[in-house]
Amino acid sequence: MSQQPIDNKNLEVATLAAGCFWCTEAAFSIIKGVERIEPGYTGGTVTNPTYDQVSTGTTGHAEAAQIFFDPKVINYKEILEIYFAMHDPTSLNRQGADVGKQYRSAIFYHSPEQKAIAENLIDELNKEAIFDKPIVTAVEPLKVFYKAETYHKDYYKKHPKEPYCQVVIAPKIAKLQQRFFDKIKVPL
């Protein structure tokens, strides 16, 4: 069973939680083949949660992003390789100073193929001892994704000088630009 195209461009979607969704959106916005990113919430129990609710850690949701990509330019495994490089998949319910289940590392798969690719890559990375500790990234089926409030969209692009953006997001972008040089969009 292959994933159904998302729109007339035959885009596929990856739903990933890697801590703060501002970081995930900013990181993937520079990758060739990524057409659109939607920050939001998934994996919880409350219908239509708000940022304030999710931030309490009581809804069970993770801050996540849906990455819409062209599989003719970049495939799902490559998306996941970038995902694992842009955050710490060995920290349980935490990314840096962001602590709580809402900041967990999780892959929410859309198809059995995505599940298999994610699990195989995690096994491969653990066997290669890429990280100092085992990967704790959860691999779960996507049930429902709620878009975040509009002020979260393009947060880094709109607020690059804010301290959080400078201290947390900018270094992640610089790291990806060096490590995945061949996958970075050429600035217009």
C-alpha beads as a LAMMPS data file, in Angstrom:
LAMMPS data file: protein, C-alpha beads

188 atoms
187 bonds

1 atom types
1 bond types

-500.0 500.0 xlo xhi
-500.0 500.0 ylo yhi
-500.0 500.0 zlo zhi

Masses

1 110.0

Atoms # bond

1 1 1 0.000 0.000 0.000
2 1 1 1.601 3.269 -1.042
3 1 1 0.870 6.642 0.442
4 1 1 -1.759 8.664 -1.385
5 1 1 -0.612 11.937 -2.971
6 1 1 -1.432 14.987 -0.861
7 1 1 -2.252 17.298 -3.785
8 1 1 -1.830 17.695 -7.522
9 1 1 1.953 17.973 -7.132
10 1 1 2.003 14.370 -5.815
11 1 1 3.465 15.472 -2.498
12 1 1 3.832 13.065 0.398
13 1 1 3.737 13.990 4.062
14 1 1 5.869 13.151 7.075
15 1 1 4.572 14.002 10.553
16 1 1 7.437 14.463 12.983
17 1 1 7.821 15.600 16.581
18 1 1 11.306 16.794 17.505
19 1 1 10.718 19.102 20.436
20 1 1 9.684 22.637 19.557
21 1 1 7.802 22.817 16.268
22 1 1 9.394 26.187 15.484
23 1 1 12.744 24.357 15.187
24 1 1 11.338 21.566 13.042
25 1 1 9.631 23.981 10.676
26 1 1 12.717 26.187 10.350
27 1 1 15.021 23.222 9.761
28 1 1 12.923 21.634 7.034
29 1 1 12.137 24.961 5.341
30 1 1 15.675 25.011 3.877
31 1 1 15.535 21.473 2.433
32 1 1 15.144 20.876 -1.309
33 1 1 11.901 19.119 -2.162
34 1 1 10.065 20.346 0.939
35 1 1 7.118 22.329 -0.383
36 1 1 5.217 23.201 2.792
37 1 1 5.363 22.698 6.555
38 1 1 2.483 22.924 9.008
39 1 1 3.242 23.197 12.742
40 1 1 0.673 21.540 14.965
41 1 1 -0.204 18.987 17.610
42 1 1 -0.702 15.222 17.517
43 1 1 -0.622 12.153 19.717
44 1 1 -2.885 13.427 22.474
45 1 1 -6.392 13.044 23.836
46 1 1 -7.925 16.535 23.595
47 1 1 -9.830 17.569 20.467
48 1 1 -8.608 20.821 18.879
49 1 1 -6.024 21.611 21.563
50 1 1 -4.539 25.070 21.915
51 1 1 -0.881 25.943 22.404
52 1 1 -1.620 26.923 26.001
53 1 1 -3.259 23.536 26.666
54 1 1 -0.486 21.538 24.998
55 1 1 2.167 23.558 26.859
56 1 1 0.846 22.281 30.186
57 1 1 1.846 18.741 29.176
58 1 1 -1.540 17.383 30.250
59 1 1 -3.154 16.812 26.818
60 1 1 -0.710 14.108 25.712
61 1 1 -0.002 15.951 22.461
62 1 1 3.421 16.500 21.004
63 1 1 4.399 19.675 19.225
64 1 1 4.891 18.328 15.708
65 1 1 5.171 19.410 12.108
66 1 1 3.754 17.993 8.929
67 1 1 6.371 18.168 6.200
68 1 1 4.932 18.072 2.678
69 1 1 7.638 16.924 0.282
70 1 1 8.141 15.913 -3.332
71 1 1 9.339 12.282 -3.334
72 1 1 10.933 12.868 -6.754
73 1 1 13.362 15.283 -5.050
74 1 1 13.770 13.816 -1.551
75 1 1 12.505 10.529 -0.174
76 1 1 11.039 9.664 3.208
77 1 1 14.228 8.016 4.490
78 1 1 16.207 11.167 3.651
79 1 1 13.597 13.258 5.487
80 1 1 14.110 11.020 8.534
81 1 1 17.914 11.230 8.285
82 1 1 17.625 15.020 8.479
83 1 1 15.109 14.676 11.323
84 1 1 17.511 12.550 13.384
85 1 1 20.355 15.008 12.740
86 1 1 18.360 18.095 13.760
87 1 1 17.365 17.027 17.281
88 1 1 18.360 14.699 20.121
89 1 1 16.420 11.454 19.600
90 1 1 17.970 9.969 22.760
91 1 1 16.293 12.353 25.236
92 1 1 12.991 11.133 26.608
93 1 1 10.357 13.896 26.692
94 1 1 12.911 16.664 26.366
95 1 1 14.854 18.767 23.882
96 1 1 17.392 21.008 25.573
97 1 1 15.609 23.256 28.060
98 1 1 12.172 22.231 26.723
99 1 1 10.940 19.494 29.056
100 1 1 7.692 17.515 28.960
101 1 1 5.852 14.942 26.864
102 1 1 4.866 17.717 24.456
103 1 1 8.559 17.940 23.449
104 1 1 9.044 14.202 22.838
105 1 1 10.756 12.696 19.847
106 1 1 8.177 10.818 17.772
107 1 1 7.491 9.780 14.200
108 1 1 3.793 9.570 13.357
109 1 1 3.603 7.349 10.310
110 1 1 0.987 7.568 7.548
111 1 1 1.476 4.112 6.027
112 1 1 2.992 0.702 6.743
113 1 1 5.892 1.677 4.444
114 1 1 6.668 4.769 6.516
115 1 1 6.549 2.678 9.695
116 1 1 8.985 0.118 8.253
117 1 1 11.380 2.810 6.993
118 1 1 11.359 4.561 10.390
119 1 1 11.900 1.370 12.395
120 1 1 14.645 0.143 10.054
121 1 1 16.469 3.479 10.217
122 1 1 16.279 3.555 14.019
123 1 1 17.706 0.012 14.135
124 1 1 20.453 0.993 11.705
125 1 1 21.405 4.134 13.658
126 1 1 21.421 2.236 16.959
127 1 1 23.591 -0.566 15.502
128 1 1 26.022 2.003 14.105
129 1 1 26.109 3.727 17.534
130 1 1 25.614 7.105 15.863
131 1 1 24.467 8.522 19.203
132 1 1 25.993 8.032 22.666
133 1 1 22.713 6.567 23.953
134 1 1 19.940 4.484 22.347
135 1 1 17.281 6.298 20.326
136 1 1 14.011 6.712 22.262
137 1 1 11.998 8.122 19.349
138 1 1 8.485 6.658 19.372
139 1 1 7.044 5.336 16.102
140 1 1 3.263 5.659 16.218
141 1 1 0.417 5.728 13.701
142 1 1 -0.885 9.195 12.926
143 1 1 -4.446 9.432 14.178
144 1 1 -5.229 13.122 13.900
145 1 1 -3.162 16.257 13.377
146 1 1 -4.336 19.662 14.544
147 1 1 -2.769 22.725 12.937
148 1 1 -1.247 25.146 15.416
149 1 1 -2.466 28.693 15.762
150 1 1 -1.455 30.905 12.818
151 1 1 1.124 32.882 14.795
152 1 1 3.303 29.748 14.982
153 1 1 3.557 29.450 11.178
154 1 1 6.954 30.656 9.879
155 1 1 7.901 31.679 13.415
156 1 1 11.662 31.640 12.842
157 1 1 11.348 33.495 9.543
158 1 1 9.220 36.198 11.217
159 1 1 11.277 36.457 14.448
160 1 1 14.916 35.563 13.662
161 1 1 16.316 38.036 16.192
162 1 1 14.381 36.705 19.192
163 1 1 16.701 35.093 21.777
164 1 1 15.145 31.602 21.449
165 1 1 15.556 31.756 17.681
166 1 1 19.176 32.919 17.958
167 1 1 20.246 30.475 20.673
168 1 1 18.271 27.342 19.741
169 1 1 17.108 27.473 16.122
170 1 1 19.948 29.292 14.319
171 1 1 22.625 26.754 15.394
172 1 1 20.415 23.868 14.172
173 1 1 20.059 25.564 10.784
174 1 1 23.832 26.122 10.553
175 1 1 24.497 22.477 11.431
176 1 1 22.092 21.220 8.767
177 1 1 23.545 23.580 6.157
178 1 1 26.990 22.062 6.735
179 1 1 25.974 18.419 7.082
180 1 1 23.380 18.296 4.294
181 1 1 24.909 20.859 1.941
182 1 1 23.662 19.028 -1.165
183 1 1 20.070 19.032 0.126
184 1 1 19.826 22.742 0.970
185 1 1 17.683 25.041 -1.182
186 1 1 19.603 27.677 -3.074
187 1 1 18.577 31.127 -1.819
188 1 1 16.655 33.177 -4.384

Bonds

1 1 1 2
2 1 2 3
3 1 3 4
4 1 4 5
5 1 5 6
6 1 6 7
7 1 7 8
8 1 8 9
9 1 9 10
10 1 10 11
11 1 11 12
12 1 12 13
13 1 13 14
14 1 14 15
15 1 15 16
16 1 16 17
17 1 17 18
18 1 18 19
19 1 19 20
20 1 20 21
21 1 21 22
22 1 22 23
23 1 23 24
24 1 24 25
25 1 25 26
26 1 26 27
27 1 27 28
28 1 28 29
29 1 29 30
30 1 30 31
31 1 31 32
32 1 32 33
33 1 33 34
34 1 34 35
35 1 35 36
36 1 36 37
37 1 37 38
38 1 38 39
39 1 39 40
40 1 40 41
41 1 41 42
42 1 42 43
43 1 43 44
44 1 44 45
45 1 45 46
46 1 46 47
47 1 47 48
48 1 48 49
49 1 49 50
50 1 50 51
51 1 51 52
52 1 52 53
53 1 53 54
54 1 54 55
55 1 55 56
56 1 56 57
57 1 57 58
58 1 58 59
59 1 59 60
60 1 60 61
61 1 61 62
62 1 62 63
63 1 63 64
64 1 64 65
65 1 65 66
66 1 66 67
67 1 67 68
68 1 68 69
69 1 69 70
70 1 70 71
71 1 71 72
72 1 72 73
73 1 73 74
74 1 74 75
75 1 75 76
76 1 76 77
77 1 77 78
78 1 78 79
79 1 79 80
80 1 80 81
81 1 81 82
82 1 82 83
83 1 83 84
84 1 84 85
85 1 85 86
86 1 86 87
87 1 87 88
88 1 88 89
89 1 89 90
90 1 90 91
91 1 91 92
92 1 92 93
93 1 93 94
94 1 94 95
95 1 95 96
96 1 96 97
97 1 97 98
98 1 98 99
99 1 99 100
100 1 100 101
101 1 101 102
102 1 102 103
103 1 103 104
104 1 104 105
105 1 105 106
106 1 106 107
107 1 107 108
108 1 108 109
109 1 109 110
110 1 110 111
111 1 111 112
112 1 112 113
113 1 113 114
114 1 114 115
115 1 115 116
116 1 116 117
117 1 117 118
118 1 118 119
119 1 119 120
120 1 120 121
121 1 121 122
122 1 122 123
123 1 123 124
124 1 124 125
125 1 125 126
126 1 126 127
127 1 127 128
128 1 128 129
129 1 129 130
130 1 130 131
131 1 131 132
132 1 132 133
133 1 133 134
134 1 134 135
135 1 135 136
136 1 136 137
137 1 137 138
138 1 138 139
139 1 139 140
140 1 140 141
141 1 141 142
142 1 142 143
143 1 143 144
144 1 144 145
145 1 145 146
146 1 146 147
147 1 147 148
148 1 148 149
149 1 149 150
150 1 150 151
151 1 151 152
152 1 152 153
153 1 153 154
154 1 154 155
155 1 155 156
156 1 156 157
157 1 157 158
158 1 158 159
159 1 159 160
160 1 160 161
161 1 161 162
162 1 162 163
163 1 163 164
164 1 164 165
165 1 165 166
166 1 166 167
167 1 167 168
168 1 168 169
169 1 169 170
170 1 170 171
171 1 171 172
172 1 172 173
173 1 173 174
174 1 174 175
175 1 175 176
176 1 176 177
177 1 177 178
178 1 178 179
179 1 179 180
180 1 180 181
181 1 181 182
182 1 182 183
183 1 183 184
184 1 184 185
185 1 185 186
186 1 186 187
187 1 187 188
